[in-house]
Structures are given as structure tokens and as C-alpha cells.
């Protein structure tokens, strides 16, 4: 399952943009043909206008067939719209400048950009449009007209039109920016809801799988426990085997208890949890459980600058933290370093290991279920998908913000940063 991805980038649908440009170029050709052949206007700039429109058509063909992305980035869209403004400005320059009745069309690219592009691009395109309008007020070729018609425009006309068009442009761009921002906020909220629903759906599915697994594993684990206890009775006094057998018995009993808890009540609390715990309490208990079965060195460093925040016990936080500590234990070489730090506003857990670190081709996908690296030869690049997804989802559900990095200080190992606002941590 691939989760819906939310993007904060300003992007424009290429197909829509290309279709709008085809309509614009068709309209330009139609207007030129009407003036030249139907109205029989004196039009010496006819060939130049055709060249300008032809260049616009070529750019649209390039955009349609050479640009493979379905959505244009803010930069790509800005370049195209800058070209469209200049192209239309040149056409209007050849056909009467500010006296051309189609001069208002110059504002369309800027208004269009105000909804789909970022604020900087919208402002730049707006100023470019106003600058071209001012130029067209003073520099232009005569408006095409019949030879026997003398067209005279009052002087104030040359100033009133660019002023009115400019004012209209400012208002339209302003409202376009406001509506565009509101649209993006609503879309981002909808994207977040979709992401949350997708994760919840995945967790529900995993819950069903976990319940089925609990029932399926019950019999084999009971068999293992039975055999382990028999071995303890027979070989328990032998110092060569006693330590391993005792560990086998304790871990099989613990596994049976976990499965029993899942079967009876998936929300049952771990036995070590008190009513209120700090992050250091959680991690101390988690590390102790891993030290029983791992030969690697666990280092817990507490850097609390003030009294640590305590919050209501949470099985979700316990499982989430346990997952990332377990990953660090799995992929580390010799040691795992866990740093707990807090100040007046934030509490943070940093989990470091000395393993190979996160693979570059999956680090941006961590937190999605069932991810796979393109390089299957490196064991460090596999096995992070489902467990990391569960851990990340459970912690984010409890207000955490999680970042996955490679440790730049040592150039070795993975780094997971888990951060809470103290105010949100107290809500748990």
C-alpha cells in the first residue's frame, strides 16, 4: 500500500496549462486572420505576428511532449508565464500597443499565477505586467485599420487605460493570492486527513493480522515453553547450559504473556508501567529488556535541563520507542546510544547506533509500510518498512515529530530524532 503524499510545493497541472495555452494561441491566430482577411485592415506587421505566435506554439509543443512530469514546479511555471507575458506584449506592441482592445489579456498570466504559484513569483509577474503596460503606453506600432480610416485617440486615453488595467491587475492578483492560499490550506488539511486515515486503515489491518498471528503462534510457543522447561529440569544444573536455558525459558514465557495479552485485550498495559512516567523511565525499562537478550552495549544519557515532564502511561509510546530501540539494536555493530534531553518547551529522544546507517534510496521513504531498497545486497537496507511505519505512526499519533538521519558527527550509523512539545506531551 502506498500512502497518499502531501506536498507543500507550488505546482501546476501541466495538461491544464498546455490546454489553456492552445486556446490562447488559437485565439491569437483567429484574431490575426480576421483583421487581415475578413476586415481587410492595413496590416504590415502580419508576418511578424505569425512568427511570434508560431514561437509560442513551438514552446507549447516542447512543454507537452518533452516535459515528462505531470505537474510543473513553481520555477517551471514561472518561466512559462514570463514567456507568455512577453510574447503577448510583443503582439500587442505590433498591433497598436495600449490602444489595442485586447490589451487587458496581458493581466491573465499574472492573475493565473496568483492562485497556483508562490507569493514571490506572483509579485514578480505582476510587476512585469505593469512594466510592459507602461512601455506599451509610449512605444508601439500603429493599430491596424483600413487605409481610408483615421483613428485618433485622446491623450488621456493613453494614461487611463494602463492605470485602470494596472489597478484591476492589483486587485485580481490580491484576491487570487488570498483564494489560492485558502485553497492550499484546505488541500493540505485534506491531505493530512487522508494520510491519517490511510495510516489508521493500515494499523487496523495490522491489528487484525496481529490477532490472527497471536492465535496461530499460541500452539508453537506453548510447545517451545514446554520443551524449554523440560530442558531446564534436565540440564538446569549444568553451568554450561543453565544460562542459555534460563534465558530461553524467560523469553518464551514473556512471549506467551504478550500473545495472551493481545488475544484478551490489545490495550492492556505492560506490567512495568506506572501511572505517570518520564521518557527516561520508558527508555530505562526498554533498555533493560533488550540487555537481557543482546550482547551489545546500551548507553542512556539524560540531559534534562529541568525536572523531566511526566505523563500518563501509554502503551503506544512504549511500543513506538521500543520499535526504534529494537531497530538500533538490530543494525548496530557494538553499541546503541540513547540521549534524552528536555528544556522548558521541548522534550527529545535521540537514538544513535554505530551500524551502516540508513540507505540513501530509502531514507526519504521511512515511515511508509513495506518499503524496499533497490539494493538488496545490503542487509541494512531492508527490514525497516513495516516496523518503522508502526513505530512512527504510534508516536505521531501521540504528538511526536520524527526525523530520520545518518549520524554526521561520526559518519557512521543511523540517527532517529523524536521530539515533543512539553505542552502536548502533558496531554497524553
PyMOL commands that set and color helices and strands:
alter all, ss='L'
color gray80, all
select helices_A, chain A and resi 14-38+46-65+74-94+97-99+101-116+119-138+155-235+242-264+279-291+315-331+379-381+385-397+422-425
alter helices_A, ss='H'
color red, helices_A
select strands_A, chain A and resi 12-13+71-72+276-278+297-304+310-312+335-342+346-353+401-406+414-421
alter strands_A, ss='S'
color yellow, strands_A
deselect
rebuild
show_as cartoon
